[in-house]
Amino acid sequence: MFTLKYSITAFLFLSVSLLYAQPVTWDASTSYSTGTLVIVGTSTYVAEIDVPANKTPPNTTYWKSLEETAASLTMTTAALEALPTTEVAVLLATLPGAAPDANSSSGAASSFSSADILIENTVTGERAVWDIYGAYQQFMTEDVLLSGGATINTYSTTTKVVGSGDFDLDGKIDIITQDTTTGLKQISFMNGNIIDSTIDLTTTATSINVVGVADFNSDGKLDLVTENTGTGEKRISFITGTGKSLSITSSSLIETNSGFRIVGAADFDSDGKPDLLAEQVTTSSDPSAVVSRVIWIMNGATKSSTVSFLNFAQEPR
C-alpha cells in the first residue's frame, strides 16, 4: 500500500525553497524588493516589504530570518500523524472521468521517463511508478513495472533504488539499486516500464552508498557519486564500457568530510559540469534545529568552491 501522508513534509520544504530567488550577499548601498533573500554572515534573511538602502538585517521592520520563516511552516510530528492517510488508488478514483488502467498502452504509461516518479515501499519491497500525463497520476505496482502485468516477486526489502539515468544511452531511463546487507550495486536497464536486464556493477562495503548520478568526466557516460557513512569519504566512481556492458574502472576522492552529506547532483551554475548539493549532518533531535545546505561547485571530480544555499530547519524534507 502506498500512501500520501508523509509527502506533506517535502511540500513544506519546497514551498519555501521555491518561493524565493537565489540569495545574494547584502550590500548597504542597495535597495531590495519584497521577497529578496540576502545573506549576512552565516544567516539568510527575506525582505518582508520593499527595503531602502542602509537598512541592515535583522531590522525587523524590513527583514525576517529564513529560520523564522521555516519554523512557521514546520509541522509537529503529532500534527503530521493526525493527518488522514489517503491510498493512491482511492485518490485516483476521485479524479474526473476514468483513469487509465495499469496496462494502458497510451500516454506515458508505456514509457518510464524522467518526468515520471519511481517510488518504493520499504516494508514490502514493492516498487511503483507514477506516470505523469494529463490530469492523472498513473499508479503501477511492481508487477507491472517489472513484467508488464505478469506476476513476479517484489524486490528484497534490503534492495533500495538509489538513482536513475540513461546508463546504456538507448534513450530510456534506467535505475540503479544497492543491497544494504551485501553492498551489491546493480543497474536495471529499462524498456519502458519493464526491466529488460540487470547487471552487477560493483560490490562495496555496506557503509558506501550511491548518493548521485551524473557525467563527471564528460565522456558521455553517467558516473556515480558515493559516500562512506563511516569515514565521510565522498568519491566519484567512473563507469566505462558500451551499451549494457558497463563496469567501474576507477574512482576519484572528492574529499573526506563527515560534517556534510551529499543529497543530489546537478549543474547548478550552468557551466556544463555537474555540481553537488550537500546538507549539514546533525545529531540534534530538535526538528527546528537549523542545518546548512550548500552547493559544491565541481570541476570534474574536483571541488572548486562552496556556495551557501540555505540555512533551514531540519524537519521539512
Solvent accessible surface area in square Angstrom, and as a share of the most:
residue,aa,sasa,rsa
1,M,138,0.61
2,F,20,0.08
3,T,58,0.34
4,L,45,0.22
5,K,31,0.13
6,Y,114,0.43
7,S,65,0.42
8,I,47,0.24
9,T,25,0.15
10,A,42,0.32
11,F,127,0.53
12,L,22,0.11
13,F,39,0.16
14,L,85,0.42
15,S,37,0.24
16,V,3,0.02
17,S,28,0.18
18,L,138,0.69
19,L,119,0.59
20,Y,45,0.17
21,A,77,0.60
22,Q,96,0.43
23,P,13,0.08
24,V,74,0.43
25,T,107,0.62
26,W,48,0.17
27,D,66,0.34
28,A,40,0.31
29,S,90,0.58
30,T,54,0.31
31,S,74,0.48
32,Y,21,0.08
33,S,68,0.44
34,T,82,0.48
35,G,21,0.20
36,T,34,0.20
37,L,7,0.03
38,V,0,0.00
39,I,33,0.17
40,V,49,0.28
41,G,70,0.67
42,T,121,0.70
43,S,33,0.21
44,T,2,0.01
45,Y,26,0.10
46,V,3,0.02
47,A,2,0.02
48,E,87,0.39
49,I,84,0.42
50,D,95,0.49
51,V,3,0.02
52,P,63,0.40
53,A,36,0.28
54,N,109,0.56
55,K,69,0.29
56,T,66,0.38
57,P,4,0.03
58,P,91,0.57
59,N,57,0.29
60,T,118,0.68
61,T,90,0.53
62,Y,37,0.14
63,W,5,0.02
64,K,64,0.27
65,S,17,0.11
66,L,0,0.00
67,E,39,0.17
68,E,95,0.43
69,T,16,0.10
70,A,0,0.00
71,A,52,0.40
72,S,79,0.51
73,L,63,0.31
74,T,35,0.20
75,M,51,0.23
76,T,85,0.49
77,T,92,0.53
78,A,79,0.61
79,A,46,0.36
80,L,18,0.09
81,E,91,0.41
82,A,85,0.66
83,L,58,0.29
84,P,110,0.69
85,T,71,0.41
86,T,48,0.28
87,E,67,0.30
88,V,4,0.02
89,A,64,0.50
90,V,83,0.47
91,L,61,0.30
92,L,28,0.14
93,A,85,0.66
94,T,99,0.57
95,L,48,0.24
96,P,102,0.64
97,G,72,0.69
98,A,95,0.74
99,A,37,0.28
100,P,37,0.23
101,D,96,0.50
102,A,34,0.26
103,N,106,0.54
104,S,22,0.14
105,S,101,0.65
106,S,74,0.47
107,G,50,0.48
108,A,22,0.17
109,A,4,0.03
110,S,59,0.38
111,S,57,0.37
112,F,10,0.04
113,S,39,0.25
114,S,98,0.63
115,A,72,0.56
116,D,14,0.07
117,I,77,0.39
118,L,40,0.20
119,I,38,0.19
120,E,54,0.24
121,N,21,0.11
122,T,86,0.50
123,V,125,0.72
124,T,62,0.36
125,G,1,0.01
126,E,41,0.18
127,R,3,0.01
128,A,0,0.00
129,V,0,0.00
130,W,32,0.11
131,D,0,0.00
132,I,67,0.34
133,Y,47,0.18
134,G,81,0.78
135,A,72,0.56
136,Y,41,0.16
137,Q,68,0.30
138,Q,5,0.02
139,F,40,0.17
140,M,4,0.02
141,T,51,0.30
142,E,2,0.01
143,D,44,0.23
144,V,16,0.09
145,L,1,0.00
146,L,22,0.11
147,S,34,0.22
148,G,38,0.37
149,G,38,0.37
150,A,61,0.48
151,T,114,0.66
152,I,80,0.41
153,N,137,0.70
154,T,57,0.33
155,Y,44,0.17
156,S,62,0.40
157,T,57,0.33
158,T,40,0.23
159,T,16,0.09
160,K,48,0.20
161,V,36,0.21
162,V,38,0.22
163,G,16,0.16
164,S,57,0.37
165,G,10,0.09
166,D,30,0.16
167,F,5,0.02
168,D,12,0.06
169,L,113,0.56
170,D,66,0.34
171,G,70,0.67
172,K,81,0.34
173,I,34,0.17
174,D,0,0.00
175,I,1,0.00
176,I,0,0.00
177,T,2,0.01
178,Q,13,0.06
179,D,25,0.13
180,T,64,0.37
181,T,91,0.53
182,T,78,0.45
183,G,1,0.01
184,L,47,0.23
185,K,3,0.01
186,Q,45,0.20
187,I,0,0.00
188,S,3,0.02
189,F,1,0.00
190,M,3,0.01
191,N,74,0.38
192,G,12,0.12
193,N,9,0.05
194,I,71,0.36
195,I,33,0.17
196,D,85,0.44
197,S,44,0.29
198,T,64,0.37
199,I,40,0.20
200,D,93,0.48
201,L,15,0.08
202,T,39,0.23
203,T,89,0.52
204,T,40,0.23
205,A,61,0.47
206,T,70,0.41
207,S,37,0.24
208,I,44,0.22
209,N,40,0.21
210,V,7,0.04
211,V,35,0.20
212,G,9,0.08
213,V,29,0.17
214,A,13,0.10
215,D,34,0.18
216,F,5,0.02
217,N,67,0.35
218,S,92,0.59
219,D,62,0.32
220,G,45,0.43
221,K,44,0.19
222,L,38,0.19
223,D,0,0.00
224,L,1,0.01
225,V,0,0.00
226,T,14,0.08
227,E,15,0.07
228,N,24,0.12
229,T,94,0.54
230,G,63,0.60
231,T,75,0.43
232,G,4,0.04
233,E,53,0.24
234,K,2,0.01
235,R,76,0.28
236,I,0,0.00
237,S,12,0.08
238,F,29,0.12
239,I,1,0.01
240,T,48,0.28
241,G,29,0.28
242,T,106,0.62
243,G,41,0.40
244,K,77,0.33
245,S,87,0.56
246,L,16,0.08
247,S,52,0.34
248,I,47,0.24
249,T,90,0.52
250,S,60,0.39
251,S,52,0.33
252,S,36,0.23
253,L,80,0.40
254,I,21,0.11
255,E,42,0.19
256,T,84,0.49
257,N,40,0.20
258,S,76,0.49
259,G,35,0.34
260,F,45,0.19
261,R,96,0.35
262,I,6,0.03
263,V,72,0.42
264,G,18,0.18
265,A,29,0.22
266,A,46,0.36
267,D,58,0.30
268,F,86,0.36
269,D,61,0.32
270,S,98,0.63
271,D,71,0.37
272,G,65,0.62
273,K,78,0.33
274,P,19,0.12
275,D,0,0.00
276,L,0,0.00
277,L,38,0.19
278,A,0,0.00
279,E,10,0.04
280,Q,68,0.30
281,V,69,0.40
282,T,51,0.30
283,T,142,0.83
284,S,46,0.30
285,S,114,0.74
286,D,71,0.37
287,P,59,0.37
288,S,52,0.33
289,A,25,0.19
290,V,67,0.39
291,V,2,0.01
292,S,28,0.18
293,R,12,0.04
294,V,15,0.09
295,I,11,0.06
296,W,4,0.02
297,I,25,0.13
298,M,2,0.01
299,N,84,0.43
300,G,19,0.19
301,A,19,0.15
302,T,88,0.51
303,K,59,0.25
304,S,72,0.46
305,S,54,0.35
306,T,72,0.42
307,V,59,0.34
308,S,49,0.32
309,F,45,0.19
310,L,6,0.03
311,N,15,0.08
312,F,1,0.00
313,A,2,0.01
314,Q,21,0.09
315,E,37,0.16
316,P,2,0.01
317,R,110,0.40
